[in-house]
Amino acid sequence: MSTEPVPNPHATAEQVEAARHDRKLANVLYHDWEAGSYDEKWSISYDERCISYAADRFRLVAGETGLPYGRALELGSGTGFFLLNLMQAGVATTGSVTDLSPGMVAAALRNAEHLGLDVDGRVADAERIPYDDDTFDLGVGHAVLHHIPDVERALREVLRVLKPGGRFVFAGEPTRIGDAYARRLGALTWKVTTTVTKLPALSGWRRPQAELDESSRAAALEALVDIHVFDPAGLEDTARRAGARDVRVVTEEFSAAMLGWPVRTFEAAVPPGKLGMRWAMFAYRSWLRLSWLDRRVLSRVVPRAWFYNTLVTGTKIA
């Protein structure tokens, strides 16, 4: 049964405290709060840049076999970044978005309508997907598994709603080692930026204190919704226990993550629009160069568990 998205755009201090004892409530509060600005915060777009990014992630772990898929489900869709861009790339023809957050489902449906894509949406718990058995040809998700309390149960649900022979692809999941250095780099960048911008000469680079306080509350919720970090071999085992076949896990972003997390944190700490297009192009091109270095060189010498992003795919037994 569909649920009408009714977002809660802010979270009070009392709600944040309640969320400390309820991870699913934390997910709803945090993602409702972020829904209106999520695309801007994470530089999400629905043009060639992100279409290529999404399609490249998909092909990196799943290859070209089976393309194009028919109906696809996105778990924890957020604003629809992964599925909508995959559909634009021709990976799937129709889609369904699901998320615990009503605000995110509403944002994803608005984005799909704007893009002219055939997509429906439901507010849904990933551990109890509200679709019938054997409904979808493809299940996808980006940066979602680490938010789900019971990952194995969620994967079992994904396999249930997939048709026999259907495939799932999840990308953007943090490794244990990658998460450790990313969080340290982010925290250090935030501290340095918010301290230095107190200097009178840099006052124009400092966000109003009320906005910084709100960001701190959002960060407190973000720490609650990030439940898991993954060891690549352990994620493979989890997918197999859930019943998946042809399981494959790959990792990416080592030097690129060491740039990306400080860059994103710095962008969040200064006033919107302050950095401009030249900064955006510098950050993007630098990330591309380091991603090339990671893929072509460092992946051959650095253990896969040291990379930041984990991607996993598997199929349902035919």
Secondary structure, DSSP 8 states (H G I E B T S, - for coil): ------------HHHHHHHTT-HHHHHHHHHHHHTTTHHHHTT--SSHHHHHHHHHHHHHHH-STT-SEEEEEESS-TTSHHHHHHHHTTSEEEEEEEES-HHHHHHHHHHHHHHT--EEEEE-BTTB--S-TT-EEEEEEES-GGG-S-HHHHHHHHHHHEEEEEEEEEEEEEBHHHHHHHHHHHHHHHHHHHHHTTSGGGGGGS--HHHHHHHHHHHHHHHHH----B-HHHHHHHHHHTT-EEEEEEEE-SHHHHHHHHHHHHHHHS-TTSSHHHHHHHHHHHHHHHHHHHHHTGGGTS-GGGSSEEEEEEE---
